[in-house]
Amino acid sequence: MNTPLPVRVAALYRFARFDDPAALRAPLYDLCARLGVKGTLLLAREGINGTIAGSDAAIDDVVAAIRALPGCAEAEIKYSHAAEMPFHRLKVRLKREIVTMGEPEIDPLEDVGTYVAPAEWNALIARPDTVVIDTRNAYEVRVGSFAGAIDPGTDSFSDFPGWFRDHQSELAGKTIAMFCTGGIRCEKATAFVKAQGFDSVFHLHGGILKYLEEVPAAESRWEGECFVFDERVAVGHSLAPGSHALCRACRMPVSREDRASPLYEEGVSCPACHGTRDATKRANLAERHRQVKLAESRGLAHVGATPRSDTLS
């Protein structure tokens, strides 16, 4: 029997109406800090979003506190486990949006697409009239996606509305099925698409993480791994740790093939960023990597090893 991994990871979000999100920050931070929970939580007037990790008991206590916040009793939470703490620090931040789209008139609490359970997703995306759109960023899509899904090629989620407006005429009359890592980006993406006059709009409930957790690999339409915003970098079916690492220079995921490339130097460059830095910068990166490895050998964390965290779900 497999021994359970000791660290519990909770990816969560909830769109809710917080009149004073600043008043929620200190109690949440203090609770997480007292329980040894690390990760990032974002608070805004539109709700909460984040990924945190800690012991089973600690995560249970923090999740209970989050569910007690106004409108958060039904917060969407996906659990997985890791062999080691996947975060270096705790951050509870106040933001204008919990996931940045830059379309202030879009309110997922007013209208969103139809949720589709993971068990029903394959049938929907197999329909000939369905257009499947990956709402994540290009570097995430390169790690893995659903077979046949459209990659908008965006660098950030705020690019998605522009991409959709540019392709709106091509999508007219189609059934649109969208997905993202944990579901939060699709809440806004489907709300945006419906506001553009589209009616047949669906999104994967619980996101890719829920799909990989519930759908057997033999029945899966997923190809590759799913990028996650912590030190695990990517996960596969059953949310098992994936094979990708993180380039510490540009914060991009790197596959086994990337790491075999002559353009890859651990801590210094990868095929995506090789040649973009001068000798001085490369020397600085090499020294930082040396310090990280030295800290690891002494059983310490080094803040220079933090992964990218521009989007959490």
C-alpha positions in Angstrom: 0.0 0.0 0.0 1.3 3.4 -0.9 2.2 5.7 2.0 0.2 9.0 1.7 2.3 12.0 0.9 2.6 14.2 4.0 1.8 17.7 2.7 -1.8 18.5 1.7 -2.3 21.1 -1.1 -5.5 23.0 -1.4 -6.3 25.0 -4.6 -9.3 27.2 -3.9 -11.4 30.1 -5.1 -14.8 31.6 -4.6 -16.4 34.6 -6.2 -18.2 36.5 -3.4 -19.0 40.0 -2.4 -16.5 41.3 0.2 -17.3 44.8 1.4 -14.0 45.2 3.2 -11.4 42.6 2.0 -8.7 44.4 3.9 -10.4 43.5 7.2 -10.1 39.8 6.2 -6.4 39.8 5.5 -4.8 39.8 9.0 -7.0 37.1 10.5 -6.4 34.8 7.6 -2.6 35.5 7.6 -2.4 35.0 11.4 -4.3 31.7 11.2 -2.1 30.3 8.4 1.1 31.5 10.0 0.1 29.9 13.4 -0.7 26.6 11.7 2.5 26.5 9.5 0.5 26.8 6.3 2.3 28.4 3.3 1.2 29.5 -0.1 -0.7 32.5 -1.5 -4.2 33.8 -0.9 -5.6 36.7 -2.9 -8.4 38.8 -1.5 -10.5 41.3 -3.5 -14.0 42.8 -3.4 -15.0 40.0 -5.8 -13.8 37.1 -3.6 -10.9 34.9 -2.7 -8.4 32.8 -4.8 -5.3 30.9 -3.9 -3.3 27.7 -3.3 -2.0 26.8 0.2 -0.3 23.8 1.7 0.3 22.3 5.1 -0.7 19.3 7.3 -4.1 17.8 6.9 -5.3 19.3 10.2 -4.0 22.7 9.4 -5.5 22.8 5.9 -8.9 21.6 7.4 -8.8 24.6 9.9 -7.9 27.2 7.2 -10.5 25.8 4.8 -13.1 26.0 7.6 -12.2 29.6 8.2 -12.5 30.4 4.4 -15.8 28.7 4.2 -17.0 30.9 7.0 -16.3 34.1 5.1 -19.4 35.8 3.5 -20.6 33.9 0.5 -17.9 31.3 0.7 -19.6 28.3 2.2 -19.5 26.6 -1.3 -16.0 27.6 -2.1 -14.4 25.4 -4.9 -11.5 23.5 -3.4 -9.3 20.8 -5.0 -7.0 18.8 -2.8 -3.8 17.0 -3.7 -0.7 15.9 -1.8 3.0 16.5 -2.1 6.1 14.9 -0.7 7.5 18.2 0.5 6.2 21.7 1.2 5.7 23.2 -2.3 5.9 26.9 -1.2 8.7 28.9 0.4 6.6 31.5 2.1 3.1 32.7 3.1 1.4 35.6 1.3 -2.1 37.0 1.8 -2.5 39.9 -0.7 -5.1 42.4 -1.5 -5.9 42.7 -5.2 -8.2 44.6 -7.5 -9.3 41.2 -9.0 -8.7 37.7 -7.7 -8.0 36.7 -11.3 -7.0 39.6 -13.6 -9.1 40.0 -16.8 -9.3 43.7 -16.9 -13.0 43.8 -17.8 -14.5 45.5 -14.8 -18.1 45.1 -16.0 -17.9 41.3 -16.0 -19.4 39.8 -12.9 -19.4 36.0 -12.6 -21.9 36.2 -9.8 -24.4 37.6 -12.4 -24.0 35.1 -15.3 -21.6 32.3 -16.2 -21.5 29.4 -18.6 -23.0 26.0 -17.8 -20.9 23.8 -15.6 -20.0 20.4 -17.0 -18.9 17.6 -14.6 -15.6 15.8 -15.5 -17.5 12.6 -16.2 -19.5 14.4 -18.9 -16.7 16.5 -20.4 -15.5 13.9 -23.0 -19.0 13.7 -24.5 -19.3 17.4 -24.8 -16.0 18.1 -26.5 -16.5 15.1 -28.9 -19.6 16.8 -30.4 -18.9 18.1 -33.9 -20.4 21.5 -33.2 -18.3 22.1 -30.1 -15.3 24.4 -30.1 -12.9 23.7 -27.2 -10.9 26.7 -26.0 -8.0 26.5 -23.5 -8.2 29.8 -21.5 -4.8 29.4 -19.9 -1.5 31.1 -21.0 0.7 29.7 -23.8 3.4 28.4 -21.5 0.8 26.4 -19.6 -0.7 25.0 -22.8 2.8 23.7 -23.9 2.9 21.5 -20.8 -0.4 19.8 -21.7 -3.9 20.3 -23.0 -7.0 18.5 -24.2 -6.7 17.0 -27.7 -7.9 19.3 -30.3 -8.3 22.4 -28.1 -7.7 25.9 -29.4 -4.7 27.6 -27.9 -5.2 31.4 -27.9 -1.5 31.9 -27.4 -2.0 34.5 -24.7 0.8 35.7 -22.4 -1.6 36.6 -19.6 -5.3 36.1 -18.9 -6.0 39.8 -19.6 -5.1 39.1 -23.2 -8.1 36.7 -23.6 -10.9 39.2 -24.2 -8.9 40.8 -27.1 -8.2 37.3 -28.6 -11.9 36.4 -28.4 -13.1 39.7 -29.9 -10.7 39.1 -32.8 -12.1 35.6 -33.4 -15.7 36.2 -32.5 -17.1 36.0 -36.0 -15.4 32.6 -36.5 -17.0 31.2 -33.4 -20.6 32.4 -34.1 -23.2 29.7 -33.9 -20.8 27.2 -32.2 -21.1 25.5 -28.9 -18.1 26.8 -26.8 -16.5 24.6 -24.2 -13.7 26.3 -22.1 -11.4 25.0 -19.4 -8.6 26.1 -17.1 -6.5 24.8 -14.3 -8.9 24.9 -11.4 -12.0 26.7 -12.8 -11.6 30.3 -11.8 -10.5 31.7 -15.1 -13.4 29.9 -16.8 -15.8 31.6 -14.5 -14.7 35.0 -15.9 -14.1 33.7 -19.4 -17.6 32.2 -19.8 -19.2 35.3 -18.2 -17.3 37.5 -20.7 -18.3 35.3 -23.7 -21.9 35.3 -22.7 -21.8 39.1 -22.4 -20.7 39.1 -26.1 -24.0 37.5 -27.0 -23.1 33.8 -27.0 -25.6 31.5 -25.4 -24.2 27.9 -25.8 -21.3 28.3 -23.4 -19.9 25.6 -21.1 -17.0 25.1 -18.8 -15.3 22.2 -17.0 -16.4 22.2 -13.4 -13.4 22.1 -11.1 -11.0 22.6 -14.0 -8.3 20.3 -15.3 -7.3 19.3 -11.8 -10.7 17.8 -11.0 -10.7 16.1 -14.4 -7.3 14.5 -13.8 -8.4 13.4 -10.4 -11.7 11.8 -11.4 -11.4 10.6 -15.0 -9.4 7.3 -15.4 -6.3 7.7 -17.6 -7.6 5.1 -20.0 -10.7 7.2 -20.7 -8.9 10.6 -20.6 -8.8 13.1 -23.5 -6.0 15.0 -21.7 -2.5 14.9 -23.3 0.6 15.8 -21.3 0.7 17.2 -17.8 -1.0 20.1 -16.1 1.1 23.1 -15.0 0.5 24.2 -11.4 1.7 27.3 -9.7 4.0 25.8 -7.0 7.2 23.8 -6.7 5.6 20.6 -8.1 5.5 22.5 -11.4 3.1 20.0 -13.1 0.9 17.1 -12.2 -0.6 14.2 -14.2 -3.5 11.8 -13.9 -4.6 11.2 -10.3 -2.7 14.4 -9.6 0.5 12.5 -9.3 3.7 14.7 -9.5 4.7 15.3 -13.1 8.0 15.3 -14.9 8.5 19.0 -15.5 10.9 21.2 -13.7 11.1 25.0 -13.5 13.7 27.2 -15.2 14.9 29.5 -12.3 16.0 32.1 -14.8 12.7 32.7 -16.7 10.2 30.8 -14.5 9.1 28.7 -17.5 8.3 25.0 -17.2 11.0 22.7 -18.7 10.3 19.2 -19.9 12.8 16.2 -19.8 13.6 17.0 -23.5 14.2 20.7 -22.6 16.6 19.6 -19.8 18.5 17.4 -22.3 19.1 20.3 -24.6 22.5 21.9 -24.8 20.7 25.2 -24.3 19.7 24.2 -20.7 21.9 25.0 -17.8 20.2 24.5 -14.4 19.5 27.7 -12.7 20.9 29.8 -15.6 19.0 29.2 -18.8 16.6 26.9 -20.8 15.7 26.7 -24.5 13.1 29.4 -24.0 15.4 32.0 -22.5 18.9 31.0 -23.7 20.7 33.9 -25.3 18.5 36.6 -23.7 21.1 37.5 -21.0 24.6 38.8 -21.1 27.6 37.2 -19.3 27.2 39.3 -16.2 23.5 38.3 -15.7 24.3 34.6 -16.4 27.1 34.7 -13.8 24.7 36.2 -11.3 22.2 33.5 -12.0 24.8 30.8 -11.7 25.8 32.3 -8.3 22.2 32.4 -7.1 21.8 28.7 -8.1 24.9 27.8 -6.2 23.5 29.5 -3.1 20.2 27.7 -3.5 21.9 24.3 -3.7 24.1 25.2 -0.7 21.0 26.2 1.3 19.3 22.9 0.3 22.4 20.9 1.4 22.0 22.5 4.8 18.3 21.8 5.0 17.3 25.4 4.5 15.0 27.2 2.1 16.3 29.8 -0.3 13.9 32.6 -1.4 15.5 32.6 -4.9 13.8 29.4 -5.7 10.3 30.8 -5.8 8.2 29.7 -8.9 6.1 32.1 -10.9 2.7 32.9 -9.3 1.0 35.3 -11.7 -2.1 33.2 -11.9 -3.2 30.6 -9.4 -6.0 28.7 -11.0 
